[in-house]
């Protein structure tokens, strides 16, 4: 029983559970935003983007591809809304904060591993590297 308790109370599992709950709620929020605001705007421009009535019949078997098309369109619209309303503004905000951060690492010229600015030897490839002093320009921090 103590093993199960340790498993349940591990930080990663709790973080994952919180991420799933927040992700589910965020998904519902984005879907409702698209249904409430974006879809009506699209309906004003080009008619109602609802293809649920489209059905292909092969013999007596109906293939309701219209529902799939509606979901694909809803997904694409939701993805665009998330990208333009959340991802781009947050990325710009992060770039503003990163601009003010002093560089603490640089790339090794031999293996391109990230190493401390003042390192004289790379811990990965053991190449000797001249330490960056106050007279030398500090390279920009690595992004990604």
N, C-alpha and C positions, 0 to 999 in steps of 0.2 A: 504493500500500500504506500510506503514512503517513496518508492520509485515513481509511482504514478503521480504523487503529490509534487515531486521535484519536476516531473515532466510538465505538469499543468502550470506550475508557477515559474517556469523558465521565462526569461525576458523575451526571447524571440517569439514564443507562442502567444504571449499576451500582446506583443506588438502586431503580430499577424492578425489576431482576432480583432483588434482595434481597427486595423487597416481594412479588413473585410467589412466591418460594420460601417465605417465612414465611407468606404467605397460604394457600398450599397445605397446609402443615403444620398451620396453625391450623384450617383447614377439617376436616382429618382428625381433629384432636383434639376439636373440637366434635361432629363426627358420632359419634365413638366414645363420648364422654360421654353423648350423647343415647341411643345404643343400649344403653349399659351401665347407665345409671341412670334416665333419664327414661322411656324406653319401658317398662321393667318396672314402674315406679310407675303408669303409665297402664294397664298390663295388670291391675294389682291393682284399680284403680278400675272400669274399664269394659271389660275384655276386651282381647285382642290387637289393636292398631291396625295390622293388616296386611290390605290389600285386594288383594294381588297376584292372587288367584284370580278376581276379577271380570272377566268378559269379555263383550263385546257382539258378537254375530255378525250380520253382514249378508250373507246368502247364505253363501258359504264363507269369507268374509274375517273373521278375528277382530280386534276392536278391544279391546286390553288396557288399558282405562281404569283398572283397579284399580291397576296399577303407577304410573300417573300420580297417582292419589289418594294412594297411599302416599308418594310423593315430595313431594307438596304438604304433607301432614301432617308429614312429617319436616322439611321446610323451615320450616314455621311453628313447630314445636317448637324447632328449632335457633335460629331468629331470636329467639324468646322467651327461650331460655336465654342467648344472647349479650347480649341487652338487659338482662335482670335481673341476670345474674351479672357482666357486664363493663362495659357502657356506663353504667348508673346509678351503680355505686360509683365508677368513674373520674370521672364528671362531678361527683359530690359532692366527691371529693378535690380536683379542680381548682378548684371553687368555694371550698374552704377556703384554697387557696394564693392565689387571686386576691383574697381578702378582705384579705390583708396587703400587697398590692402598691399602692404609691402611684400615684395617677393622674398620667400624663405627657401625656395628650392630652384634648381635648374636641371637641365638635362645633361647627362654624361655624353661627351662627344663621341665616345666609342660605342656604347650599347643603348643609348637614349633612355636609360632609367633615370627616374627623378631622384636627385641627391640634394643634400643641404648645400646652401650657397658657399659656405666656407670649407666644404670637404676637399681634401687633397688627394683622395683615392676613392674610386667607385667601389662600393661594397659588392656589386654584382660581378663586374668584369675585372676588378682590381687595377684598372688603368689609372696611372698617375695623372692628376688634374691640377692645374695651377689654381690656387685659392683666389677667390674674388675678393679683392681688397677695396678700400674706400676710393682708390683712384680709378678702379675699373668700373665700367657700367654694369649695373645689375640687370640680368636678363628678365624678361617678363615672366610671370608665373605660368605654369602649364594649365591649360584649360582642358579638362576631360581626361 
